[in-house]
């Protein structure tokens, strides 16, 4: 049987307790939503909700979600919205779907680690170039995002003063 033939029985596949049926349904939905991120979000959300309806154990749900997540990529904004939806679904089903939360925490942790590393490097560069740093520099660095830290890191190379590194009017 061809996948195109299975498309006619897509709803049946989606509600089938066979894990391969839901993966096949996900593949069909992925093809159908290729150029429509909003529709893909709706389809992925529906399929994730279905994972909880079959009485599968936590590991099977995690494994199947990993396949769905790989297959049905979403833009970041919709991916974040889906994670919020998953938390709501988990609350309704009284189940914890740890992978989504772990993924978000890992990404946030990585971003914080990168930011802290860049901040630390910039402090060393600034100190070497301009000597002891005033308190305002540390406060400014700790409140800044990665892009701004990178900009200041580049400016350290040719700035004539500490103030020139942090000059808001300089591009």
C-alpha positions in Angstrom: 0.0 0.0 0.0 1.3 3.5 -0.9 1.3 6.5 1.5 -1.0 8.3 -0.9 -3.6 5.6 -0.5 -3.3 5.8 3.3 -4.1 9.5 3.2 -7.7 8.6 2.6 -7.8 6.9 6.0 -5.8 9.5 7.8 -8.2 10.0 10.6 -8.3 6.3 11.3 -4.5 6.3 11.4 -4.5 9.1 13.9 -6.7 7.3 16.3 -5.1 3.9 15.9 -3.2 2.6 18.9 -0.4 1.3 16.7 2.6 3.6 17.1 3.5 3.2 13.4 0.0 4.4 12.5 0.6 7.7 14.3 4.0 8.1 12.7 2.5 7.5 9.3 -0.2 10.0 10.1 2.5 12.5 11.1 4.3 11.9 7.9 1.1 12.6 5.9 0.4 15.8 7.9 4.0 16.9 7.4 3.6 16.6 3.6 0.2 18.4 3.7 1.5 21.3 5.8 4.8 21.8 4.0 4.2 25.5 3.2 1.9 26.4 6.0 3.6 26.7 9.5 0.3 27.6 11.2 -1.4 24.5 9.8 1.6 22.4 10.8 1.4 23.8 14.3 -2.2 22.8 14.5 -1.5 19.3 13.1 1.5 18.7 15.4 -0.5 19.9 18.4 -3.4 17.5 17.6 -0.9 14.6 17.1 0.8 15.4 20.4 -2.6 15.4 22.2 -3.4 12.0 20.6 -0.2 10.6 22.1 -1.8 10.9 25.5 -5.0 9.2 24.6 -3.7 5.7 23.9 -2.7 4.9 27.5 1.0 4.5 26.5 3.7 4.6 29.1 5.8 7.7 29.5 8.8 6.4 27.5 6.7 5.5 24.5 5.1 9.0 24.5 8.6 10.5 24.7 10.0 8.3 21.9 7.0 9.1 19.6 7.2 12.8 20.4 10.9 12.8 19.5 9.9 11.4 16.1 7.1 13.9 15.7 9.3 16.8 16.7 12.0 15.8 14.3 9.5 15.3 11.5 7.3 18.3 12.0 9.7 21.2 12.6 8.1 24.5 13.5 9.4 28.1 13.5 10.6 29.2 17.0 7.6 31.2 17.9 5.2 28.3 17.1 7.5 25.8 18.8 7.4 27.9 22.0 3.6 28.1 21.7 3.5 24.3 21.3 5.5 23.8 24.4 3.0 25.9 26.3 0.2 23.8 24.9 2.0 20.6 25.9 2.3 21.9 29.5 -1.5 22.5 29.4 -2.1 19.0 27.9 0.1 17.4 30.6 -1.9 19.3 33.2 -5.2 18.0 31.8 -3.8 14.4 31.7 -1.8 14.7 34.9 1.3 13.5 33.2 4.7 15.2 32.9 6.1 15.4 29.5 9.7 16.2 30.6 11.3 16.4 27.2 9.7 19.7 26.2 10.6 21.3 29.5 14.1 19.8 29.4 14.6 21.1 25.9 13.5 24.6 26.8 15.7 24.6 30.0 18.7 23.3 28.0 18.4 26.0 25.4 18.0 28.7 28.0 20.9 27.2 30.0 23.1 27.1 26.9 22.2 30.7 26.1 23.0 31.8 29.6 26.3 29.9 29.5 27.3 31.6 26.2 26.3 35.0 27.6 28.3 34.4 30.8 31.4 33.2 28.8 31.2 36.2 26.5 30.8 38.6 29.5 33.8 37.0 31.3 36.0 37.2 28.2 35.0 40.9 27.6 35.9 41.7 31.3 39.3 40.2 30.8 39.8 42.1 27.5 38.6 45.4 28.9 40.8 45.1 32.0 43.9 44.3 30.0 43.3 47.2 27.6 42.1 49.9 30.0 43.0 48.7 33.5 40.7 48.4 36.5 37.1 48.7 35.5 34.6 51.0 37.2 31.4 49.5 38.7 29.2 50.8 35.9 31.0 48.5 33.4 30.2 45.4 35.4 26.5 46.4 35.8 26.3 47.2 32.1 27.8 43.9 31.1 25.6 41.8 33.3 22.4 43.4 32.0 23.3 43.0 28.3 22.3 40.4 25.7 24.8 38.3 23.7 24.6 40.5 20.5 25.6 43.6 22.4 28.4 41.8 24.2 29.8 40.7 20.8 29.6 44.3 19.5 31.5 45.6 22.5 34.1 42.7 22.1 34.8 43.9 18.6 35.1 47.5 19.7 37.7 46.7 22.3 40.1 46.1 19.4 40.2 49.7 18.3 38.5 51.9 20.9 40.7 54.6 22.4 38.8 54.6 25.7 36.4 52.6 27.8 33.6 55.0 27.1 34.2 54.5 23.3 33.6 50.8 23.7 30.1 51.4 25.2 29.2 54.4 23.1 25.5 53.9 22.0 25.9 56.3 19.0 28.7 54.3 17.5 27.8 51.7 14.9 
